[in-house]
Amino acid sequence: MAYYRIVCTEQQPFGSPPTHAHIVAVGTGEDPYVASRRWTLKEVLNAMDWGDVFFTRGEQSGQVALVVKYSCSRCLGFHIKSAPDAVADNNLDSLRYCGWKKTV
C-alpha cells in the first residue's frame, strides 16, 4: 500500500449544467506547488482498488482529508472526491488546477 498526496486537479464539465464537473486527472507530490506525477482518473481508481491511499492536506489548516471513490448517479461512472469534513482548504475542489507543460 502506498500513500499519495494530491496537490492539484484537472476537471471537465459534464453535460448541462456546466457546474456538474468531475476530476479527470490529478497531480501528486509533496510540494503543494509542484506535482511530481500526473495520474488519470482511471489510474487513481485502479490504484485505490489495489489498496493505495490518496489524500489532500490543507495548506492553512494542515488537516488531511482522505480521497474516496464514488458512483455519480447523473453520469453513472465512478469518480473521486475528498471525504467530507468542516475544513475547506483540504477539499479536492479547492486545490489548484494542474498546469502540465506539454513537450513537443
Backbone as CSV, one residue per row, in Angstrom:
resi,resn,N_x,N_y,N_z,CA_x,CA_y,CA_z,C_x,C_y,C_z
1,MET,0.858,-1.171,0.000,0.000,0.000,0.000,0.906,1.236,0.000
2,ALA,0.545,2.177,-0.846,1.287,3.434,-0.931,0.342,4.597,-0.649
3,TYR,0.918,5.708,-0.211,0.150,6.913,0.094,0.580,8.021,-0.861
4,TYR,-0.401,8.728,-1.427,-0.131,9.790,-2.379,-0.903,11.045,-2.002
5,ARG,-0.182,12.157,-1.912,-0.826,13.440,-1.628,-1.209,14.103,-2.947
6,ILE,-2.479,14.393,-3.126,-2.942,15.112,-4.315,-2.745,16.602,-4.069
7,VAL,-2.048,17.262,-5.016,-1.749,18.687,-4.860,-2.435,19.562,-5.911
8,CYS,-2.994,18.937,-6.954,-3.707,19.703,-7.978,-4.670,18.777,-8.715
9,THR,-5.632,19.372,-9.416,-6.629,18.578,-10.148,-6.868,19.151,-11.536
10,GLU,-7.387,18.308,-12.401,-7.925,18.715,-13.702,-9.382,18.293,-13.696
11,GLN,-10.271,19.213,-14.026,-11.695,18.900,-14.049,-12.278,19.246,-15.404
12,GLN,-13.308,18.511,-15.768,-14.032,18.791,-17.004,-15.516,18.840,-16.708
13,PRO,-16.210,19.795,-17.316,-17.669,19.808,-17.162,-18.279,18.599,-17.852
14,PHE,-19.417,18.194,-17.341,-20.153,17.079,-17.936,-21.548,17.560,-18.269
15,GLY,-21.859,17.638,-19.545,-23.210,17.976,-19.977,-23.704,19.296,-19.413
16,SER,-24.942,19.291,-19.016,-25.585,20.508,-18.525,-26.158,20.235,-17.144
17,PRO,-26.066,21.076,-16.179,-25.451,22.397,-16.224,-23.932,22.302,-16.162
18,PRO,-23.233,23.358,-16.561,-21.770,23.306,-16.586,-21.148,23.218,-15.195
19,THR,-21.927,23.423,-14.145,-21.375,23.304,-12.795,-21.171,21.852,-12.386
20,HIS,-21.702,20.908,-13.145,-21.518,19.488,-12.849,-20.205,19.046,-13.497
21,ALA,-19.118,19.153,-12.740,-17.800,18.804,-13.260,-17.242,17.620,-12.480
22,HIS,-16.343,16.892,-13.121,-15.675,15.762,-12.482,-14.178,15.911,-12.649
23,ILE,-13.443,15.364,-11.717,-11.988,15.327,-11.799,-11.612,14.247,-12.807
24,VAL,-10.785,14.621,-13.783,-10.362,13.669,-14.808,-8.893,13.280,-14.659
25,ALA,-8.141,14.063,-13.865,-6.737,13.750,-13.598,-6.303,14.523,-12.363
26,VAL,-5.259,14.023,-11.717,-4.708,14.700,-10.539,-3.197,14.703,-10.637
27,GLY,-2.599,15.599,-9.863,-1.150,15.611,-9.701,-0.829,15.282,-8.264
28,THR,0.192,14.463,-8.043,0.593,14.108,-6.689,2.024,14.556,-6.434
29,GLY,2.347,14.705,-5.170,3.697,15.074,-4.759,3.686,15.644,-3.360
30,GLU,4.848,15.969,-2.848,4.962,16.530,-1.504,4.900,18.045,-1.507
31,ASP,5.311,18.678,-2.600,5.283,20.136,-2.712,3.913,20.549,-3.254
32,PRO,3.144,21.341,-2.508,1.803,21.702,-2.967,1.789,22.566,-4.231
33,TYR,2.951,23.101,-4.622,3.014,23.972,-5.796,3.597,23.278,-7.026
34,VAL,4.113,22.063,-6.844,4.722,21.332,-7.963,4.344,19.858,-7.850
35,ALA,3.563,19.389,-8.791,3.210,17.963,-8.809,4.342,17.181,-9.463
36,SER,4.692,16.070,-8.872,5.765,15.258,-9.439,5.245,14.152,-10.359
37,ARG,3.935,13.875,-10.296,3.359,12.838,-11.161,1.921,13.191,-11.505
38,ARG,1.554,12.938,-12.757,0.180,13.101,-13.224,-0.482,11.735,-13.275
39,TRP,-1.690,11.641,-12.720,-2.487,10.418,-12.721,-3.807,10.701,-13.432
40,THR,-4.210,9.834,-14.336,-5.554,9.938,-14.885,-6.530,9.405,-13.844
41,LEU,-7.799,9.732,-14.010,-8.818,9.218,-13.101,-8.777,7.696,-13.063
42,LYS,-8.657,7.064,-14.212,-8.620,5.596,-14.274,-7.443,5.044,-13.483
43,GLU,-6.279,5.684,-13.581,-5.120,5.224,-12.828,-5.351,5.352,-11.315
44,VAL,-5.958,6.455,-10.889,-6.250,6.647,-9.464,-7.229,5.582,-8.980
45,LEU,-8.307,5.369,-9.722,-9.303,4.372,-9.316,-8.686,2.982,-9.241
46,ASN,-7.855,2.622,-10.218,-7.184,1.309,-10.193,-6.268,1.186,-8.982
47,ALA,-5.500,2.227,-8.699,-4.591,2.207,-7.546,-5.379,2.075,-6.242
48,MET,-6.500,2.787,-6.152,-7.340,2.686,-4.954,-7.895,1.271,-4.803
49,ASP,-8.284,0.651,-5.915,-8.791,-0.724,-5.868,-7.720,-1.699,-5.370
50,TRP,-6.446,-1.378,-5.614,-5.332,-2.216,-5.159,-4.880,-1.856,-3.747
51,GLY,-5.547,-0.869,-3.119,-5.246,-0.557,-1.730,-4.448,0.704,-1.494
52,ASP,-4.045,1.396,-2.560,-3.316,2.652,-2.380,-4.254,3.729,-1.842
53,VAL,-3.690,4.672,-1.116,-4.466,5.717,-0.462,-4.078,7.076,-1.036
54,PHE,-5.080,7.858,-1.394,-4.878,9.225,-1.866,-5.487,10.172,-0.845
55,PHE,-4.840,11.316,-0.657,-5.319,12.267,0.333,-4.937,13.687,-0.071
56,THR,-5.539,14.649,0.598,-5.170,16.059,0.451,-4.772,16.579,1.819
57,ARG,-4.031,17.688,1.818,-3.676,18.342,3.085,-3.858,19.840,2.895
58,GLY,-4.646,20.447,3.751,-4.893,21.879,3.679,-3.639,22.675,3.976
59,GLU,-3.353,23.663,3.157,-2.158,24.483,3.353,-2.245,25.351,4.603
60,GLN,-3.405,25.907,4.892,-3.561,26.741,6.082,-3.887,25.893,7.321
61,SER,-4.788,24.958,7.167,-5.255,24.178,8.328,-4.323,23.031,8.691
62,GLY,-3.619,22.493,7.698,-2.799,21.308,7.932,-3.608,20.032,8.058
63,GLN,-4.926,20.140,7.915,-5.813,18.990,8.061,-5.770,18.094,6.819
64,VAL,-5.813,16.795,7.054,-5.793,15.804,5.985,-7.216,15.337,5.702
65,ALA,-7.534,15.177,4.417,-8.805,14.578,4.003,-8.492,13.405,3.083
66,LEU,-9.058,12.260,3.381,-8.890,11.108,2.503,-9.713,11.311,1.239
67,VAL,-9.244,10.748,0.155,-9.967,10.796,-1.113,-10.680,9.462,-1.271
68,VAL,-11.951,9.518,-1.642,-12.766,8.317,-1.754,-13.346,8.194,-3.162
69,LYS,-13.653,6.963,-3.513,-14.285,6.637,-4.791,-15.796,6.687,-4.595
70,TYR,-16.502,7.225,-5.584,-17.965,7.237,-5.500,-18.556,7.066,-6.885
71,SER,-19.818,6.658,-6.917,-20.540,6.490,-8.169,-21.454,7.695,-8.380
72,CYS,-21.308,8.361,-9.519,-22.146,9.514,-9.848,-23.467,9.017,-10.429
73,SER,-24.556,9.420,-9.799,-25.870,8.968,-10.265,-26.295,9.664,-11.554
74,ARG,-25.673,10.808,-11.866,-26.036,11.532,-13.096,-25.361,10.956,-14.332
75,CYS,-24.093,10.589,-14.203,-23.389,10.085,-15.389,-23.068,8.596,-15.292
76,LEU,-23.420,7.973,-14.164,-23.288,6.523,-13.963,-21.851,6.027,-14.047
77,GLY,-20.889,6.860,-13.703,-19.491,6.455,-13.691,-18.894,6.622,-12.308
78,PHE,-17.712,6.041,-12.109,-17.007,6.195,-10.850,-16.072,7.393,-10.920
79,HIS,-15.994,8.126,-9.818,-15.184,9.329,-9.726,-14.575,9.398,-8.330
80,ILE,-13.837,10.469,-8.054,-13.239,10.640,-6.732,-13.680,11.962,-6.129
81,LYS,-13.677,11.992,-4.799,-13.972,13.219,-4.067,-13.249,13.131,-2.728
82,SER,-13.075,14.270,-2.092,-12.488,14.253,-0.759,-13.573,13.914,0.246
83,ALA,-13.172,13.208,1.293,-14.132,12.844,2.335,-14.645,14.120,2.990
84,PRO,-15.938,14.184,3.308,-16.490,15.412,3.874,-15.933,15.715,5.260
85,ASP,-15.618,16.979,5.472,-15.236,17.480,6.787,-15.568,18.969,6.821
86,ALA,-15.275,19.616,7.888,-15.633,21.028,8.030,-14.501,21.961,7.605
87,VAL,-13.497,21.433,6.912,-12.331,22.226,6.508,-12.364,22.426,5.001
88,ALA,-12.348,23.676,4.560,-12.465,23.970,3.124,-11.153,23.802,2.368
89,ASP,-10.011,24.090,2.996,-8.769,24.123,2.222,-8.193,22.748,1.902
90,ASN,-8.792,21.673,2.399,-8.322,20.340,2.030,-9.294,19.638,1.079
91,ASN,-10.250,20.368,0.550,-11.232,19.828,-0.383,-10.603,19.717,-1.772
92,LEU,-10.850,18.622,-2.467,-10.302,18.465,-3.826,-10.686,19.637,-4.727
93,ASP,-11.915,20.131,-4.571,-12.363,21.246,-5.407,-11.652,22.553,-5.070
94,SER,-10.982,22.622,-3.931,-10.268,23.842,-3.542,-8.811,23.848,-3.989
95,LEU,-8.330,22.715,-4.476,-6.937,22.643,-4.906,-6.735,23.391,-6.217
96,ARG,-5.503,23.763,-6.462,-5.177,24.477,-7.699,-5.355,23.554,-8.907
97,TYR,-5.498,24.174,-10.082,-5.582,23.435,-11.346,-4.178,22.999,-11.739
98,CYS,-4.022,21.767,-12.187,-2.716,21.283,-12.635,-2.343,21.965,-13.941
99,GLY,-1.183,22.527,-13.996,-0.694,23.181,-15.212,0.483,22.417,-15.790
100,TRP,0.194,21.339,-16.484,1.264,20.499,-17.035,1.873,21.136,-18.257
101,LYS,3.187,21.073,-18.344,3.884,21.566,-19.535,3.854,20.479,-20.585
102,LYS,3.511,20.868,-21.796,3.487,19.908,-22.903,4.822,19.962,-23.617
103,THR,5.350,18.785,-23.950,6.601,18.715,-24.689,6.300,18.449,-26.147
104,VAL,7.164,18.963,-27.016,6.955,18.820,-28.460,7.690,17.623,-28.973
